[in-house]
Amino acid sequence: MIRSRILVGLALSLALGIASPAFAEMMKFTATLDGAQQNPPVTTEGKGTADISYDTDTKTLSWTVEYSGLSGDATAGHFHGPAAKGENAGVAVPFESPASPIKGSAVLTEAQAADLVAGKYYVNIHTAANKGGEIRGQVEKAM
């Protein structure tokens, strides 16, 4: 009797575990962009913000980037990484269009997701006058 109750309990627990959705988490990140964070720094009036979310279940990164005060039209924009604050890295996730506000999403690899969560991504907006980037902001977990 006790043994059958234990088996029924285990079977029920297993069934519920299989039927339950994974414990996905929606992580929030932000970035404040300016020319001082460029490497080397750029003196401009440009500034911006990025609101970023990451769904751990679907591995989807979503963003809205807004900026103003650039020396000219943005020619490109991307997430770069992996890099610590002040270091440079290659493009990790490009933006489809650099016009503000920039909205988009992409599915990350496991390595990209690990770099994002570790704070090793930055947002960079480029212009014709500043081909290496005019404003930049390190991606950090939102408080």
Sequence and secondary structure as in RCSB ss.txt:
>XXXX:A:sequence
MIRSRILVGLALSLALGIASPAFAEMMKFTATLDGAQQNPPVTTEGKGTADISYDTDTKTLSWTVEYSGLSGDAT
AGHFHGPAAKGENAGVAVPFESPASPIKGSAVLTEAQAADLVAGKYYVNIHTAANKGGEIRGQVEKAM
>XXXX:A:secstr
 HHHHHHHHHHHHHHHHHHS     EEEEEEEEEGGGSSS    S EEEEEEEEETTTTEEEEEEEEE  SS EE
EEEEE S  TT    EEEE S  SSSEEEEEE  HHHHHHHHTT  EEEEEESS TT SEEEE EE  
